[in-house]
Amino acid sequence: MGNVTQDSVIIRSGSLTIKRSVPNCLIFCMSAMNDANNNPFDSYTDYWNFPIEKAEQFAIRIGKLIISQAPMEAFEQEHIKKLSVESLKNLKLHIRNQKVLYNDRVLNVTNENMITFNDLVRTINDIPFMKPTTYKNEREYRFAFVLNDGEKVIPPVIDDIYVELNALADI
């Protein structure tokens, strides 16, 4: 090993394991298929589709329906009970939407398959939109809704929230 000075560092080989989970949130999925006749599933009876350029508008409008129609009891009460009335009025629903990415959630980085730091961050960030490649025929588009108070995520405590979507028929 060479001389180490105050302007240098020693870099050794090593390994790193990152385990990442995403906040529990509400997910709405729909088909990204353009033709219901190309359905890959025998038991699939629903067919939702819309112009992809309207996805952001669709997401915002579903978010407003969730805020207006979902009961507060659907979300973690321990945190909600500690909020002031003013804080309750200022709850936010963070919305993300994109096509589902079909690839493995396990990412092995070795000397033989280097990835960039940006690719690693993107993979970690996109976990809510990832499914194993065995599901690639589904071709889903996914909307994720995370309720928060500006500091902490307030997860749902139930599996489903039903909202009336008739107001979205014009999309």
C-alpha positions, 0 to 999 in steps of 0.5 A: 500500500502506498503512502496515505496522506490527509488528501487521500483515502483507501478504497477496499473491495467490499459488499453492500446489501440494501433492503428497501421497502416503500410506504404502505400506500393505495395502488390503482392499476389499469391495463395499458393494453390498447385492445381488450381482445388481446387480453392475456388472461382468461378470467379478466373481465374488466377493461380500463384504458385511457389516452396515456397523455391524460394519465396525470389528469386522471391521477389528480382526479382520482386523488381528489376522489380519495381525499373526498370519499375515503373515510379517515378510519381507513388510515393509521389512527395512532398518527391521525389522532395526534394531529391538530385540526389545522394539520388535518386540513393540510393533509396531502396525497402524494401521487405518482403514476407510470407504466409498471416496470417488469424486471427483478427486484433483486439487483446484483452488482458485481465486477462483471455487471456494473451499474451506474449510481443513477440506475441504482437510485432509479431502481430503488425509487421505482420499487412501487412500480416493479413486478417480476418479469413473469407478469410482463403480459399484464402490461399495467399502468399504476397509480400510487397514492401516499397520504402524509402530513408533510412529515410522516406517511400515514399508511392505509390500514385496510386493503381496499377503499372504494371510490365512485369513479363516475366523475372520471367518465370524460377522460 
